[in-house]
């Protein structure tokens, strides 16, 4: 995770899953942290998070959080 001015420039699947593990519930504070730290919208964060949770890199980095994200996504579908 490379940061410039408090923002992450390149977000990896491991970064997204670590952020999700630290902030498992969506709250207004989490939404603000997504915009401030990651520099992306909430909607884009969740798109990237679902992709990260399904990727080999994401599953290797944090299998528990990746599984939780995939299960939560399949419940909503």
Secondary structure, 3 states (H helix, E strand, C coil): CEEECCEEEECCHHHHHHHHHHCCCCCHHHHHHHHHHHCCCHHHHHHHHHHHHHCHHHHHHCHHHHHHHHHHHHHHC
